[in-house]
């Protein structure tokens, strides 16, 4: 997931038809349907892929903001980034990565946990189709995710990327969180790196540091 030119690349708030086309290809997205962070462990295990798909589709039927953004090349969906209010992700709220960030930051520091949970949006997952990786799709998705969150009332956007320098043996399957460098290049700052190889990063959308 690195920057680079991608001819005909565009992004937009996700719509169900494009998500279904992208996730319907063989691979982990067709099994998870981006429900891993949206469910507790027992809830996730209790659902088969068809039920997870149906639950994601409900997100597009409820009149709320889309739960993510899509990237297209020449009109074909090639990438997805999940972004919603952090309160939509119970597994994130219970995670050791986030707990470390909230326990370690001094209350008056720039990395202190935001006060209003509903104004914090989380970037939890990237999907980039084979053949379109390392072509700038992930970077474009992250920019679109930040803008989508901003337009829908977010004050802070948060991510939980993998630090490739600390996890040099991590494979492609580990990078659905995104990489630390991807977020840093987009203007995020590290709030915590208390869990080896993982970070909590935040971008303020208010004040002079808003992107």
Buried (B, 14 or more C-beta within 10 A) or exposed (E): BEBEEBEEBEBBBBEBEBBBEBBEEEEEBBBBBBBBBBBEEEEBEEBEBEEBBEBBEEBBEEEEBBBBBBBBBEEEBBBBBBBBBBEBBBBBBEBEBBBBBBEBBEEEEEBBBBEEEEBBBBBBBBBBBEEBBEBBBBBBBBBBBBBBBBEBEBBBBBBBBBBBEBBEEBEEEEBBBBBBBBBBEBBBBBBBBBBEBBBBBBBBBEEEEEE
